[in-house]
Amino acid sequence: MRPSFQDFKIKALQNSEVEKEYNELSPAYALRKQLIRIRKEAGLTQEELAEILHTPKRNISRLEDANSEISPKLSSIEEYAKAVGFQLEIKFKPLLTKII
């Protein structure tokens, strides 16, 4: 039987370098997942949202692509959110430090 993705993730995160990289990338992945979720909640396809924002569909795809090496501008995220009926809210959380 093949290990599940969750089993693989648990094992991979035991490596401190993998865990560090995972934690650094987590906010970008979470943002992209939220963008996709709110677009779908609004009942819009990427094509429809691109039309509303007067931009090519590839720009919407790039915004939603967790593997994109291009970081979206805050103004782009704000416009995206507004177009699907949401307001952007940014929160800061204190870092959790490990006790040595």
KOLMI-588086 format. One record per residue (C-alpha): residue in one letter; residue number from 1; x, y, z. Coordinates in pm, whole numbers. Each point is the difference from the previous one (the first is absolute). Layout:
(zakol 'a'; NUM; (X; Y; Z))
...
***
This chain:
(zakol 'm'; 1; (0; 0; 0))
(zakol 'r'; 2; (129; 346; -93))
(zakol 'p'; 3; (38; 252; 281))
(zakol 's'; 4; (-255; 280; -2))
(zakol 'f'; 5; (94; 357; -77))
(zakol 'q'; 6; (-54; 84; 368))
(zakol 'd'; 7; (247; -275; 101))
(zakol 'f'; 8; (251; 131; -254))
(zakol 'k'; 9; (-44; 357; 128))
(zakol 'i'; 10; (51; -102; 363))
(zakol 'k'; 11; (318; -185; -88))
(zakol 'a'; 12; (131; 278; -225))
(zakol 'l'; 13; (-59; 267; 265))
(zakol 'q'; 14; (225; -187; 240))
(zakol 'n'; 15; (288; 136; -209))
(zakol 's'; 16; (70; 348; 141))
(zakol 'e'; 17; (93; 145; -342))
(zakol 'v'; 18; (-323; -128; -155))
(zakol 'e'; 19; (-200; 131; 296))
(zakol 'k'; 20; (162; 344; -32))
(zakol 'e'; 21; (-76; 21; -374))
(zakol 'y'; 22; (-355; -128; 56))
(zakol 'n'; 23; (-65; 266; 263))
(zakol 'e'; 24; (138; 275; -224))
(zakol 'l'; 25; (-225; -106; -290))
(zakol 's'; 26; (-316; -62; 203))
(zakol 'p'; 27; (-133; 359; -13))
(zakol 'a'; 28; (27; 10; -382))
(zakol 'y'; 29; (-186; -331; -35))
(zakol 'a'; 30; (-266; 109; 250))
(zakol 'l'; 31; (-53; 327; -189))
(zakol 'r'; 32; (-43; -178; -333))
(zakol 'k'; 33; (-247; -248; 152))
(zakol 'q'; 34; (-204; 288; 141))
(zakol 'l'; 35; (-5; 181; -333))
(zakol 'i'; 36; (-134; -310; -174))
(zakol 'r'; 37; (-255; -59; 277))
(zakol 'i'; 38; (-145; 352; -9))
(zakol 'r'; 39; (-14; 1; -381))
(zakol 'k'; 40; (-192; -327; 4))
(zakol 'e'; 41; (-229; 125; 279))
(zakol 'a'; 42; (-80; 293; -228))
(zakol 'g'; 43; (-92; -253; -269))
(zakol 'l'; 44; (261; 129; -243))
(zakol 't'; 45; (239; -175; -234))
(zakol 'q'; 46; (348; 136; -59))
(zakol 'e'; 47; (-119; 123; -339))
(zakol 'e'; 48; (-296; 188; 151))
(zakol 'l'; 49; (214; 159; 268))
(zakol 'a'; 50; (259; 104; -258))
(zakol 'e'; 51; (-275; 170; -198))
(zakol 'i'; 52; (-122; 189; 309))
(zakol 'l'; 53; (355; 115; 76))
(zakol 'h'; 54; (77; 81; -366))
(zakol 't'; 55; (304; -223; 0))
(zakol 'p'; 56; (105; -315; -187))
(zakol 'k'; 57; (-99; -333; 156))
(zakol 'r'; 58; (369; -89; 33))
(zakol 'n'; 59; (33; 275; 264))
(zakol 'i'; 60; (-273; -162; 209))
(zakol 's'; 61; (165; -339; -46))
(zakol 'r'; 62; (333; 144; 111))
(zakol 'l'; 63; (-157; 158; 311))
(zakol 'e'; 64; (-153; -334; 97))
(zakol 'd'; 65; (306; -213; -82))
(zakol 'a'; 66; (177; -106; 318))
(zakol 'n'; 67; (308; -90; -204))
(zakol 's'; 68; (28; 339; -166))
(zakol 'e'; 69; (332; 166; 63))
(zakol 'i'; 70; (-164; 340; -39))
(zakol 's'; 71; (-138; 151; 319))
(zakol 'p'; 72; (-325; 186; -57))
(zakol 'k'; 73; (-16; 368; 90))
(zakol 'l'; 74; (-223; 89; 292))
(zakol 's'; 75; (-209; 224; -227))
(zakol 's'; 76; (-65; -298; -231))
(zakol 'i'; 77; (-120; -211; 292))
(zakol 'e'; 78; (-223; 285; 119))
(zakol 'e'; 79; (-156; 40; -347))
(zakol 'y'; 80; (-51; -377; -26))
(zakol 'a'; 81; (-172; -11; 341))
(zakol 'k'; 82; (-224; 296; -80))
(zakol 'a'; 83; (-101; -150; -336))
(zakol 'v'; 84; (-129; -315; 173))
(zakol 'g'; 85; (-173; 188; 281))
(zakol 'f'; 86; (261; -15; 274))
(zakol 'q'; 87; (211; 249; 190))
(zakol 'l'; 88; (365; -77; 64))
(zakol 'e'; 89; (105; -23; 364))
(zakol 'i'; 90; (361; -52; 103))
(zakol 'k'; 91; (91; -133; 341))
(zakol 'f'; 92; (335; -41; 167))
(zakol 'k'; 93; (70; -280; 245))
(zakol 'p'; 94; (297; -26; 232))
(zakol 'l'; 95; (257; -261; -97))
(zakol 'l'; 96; (3; -311; 207))
(zakol 't'; 97; (353; -61; 115))
(zakol 'k'; 98; (128; -337; 108))
(zakol 'i'; 99; (129; -29; 352))
(zakol 'i'; 100; (353; -138; -5))
***
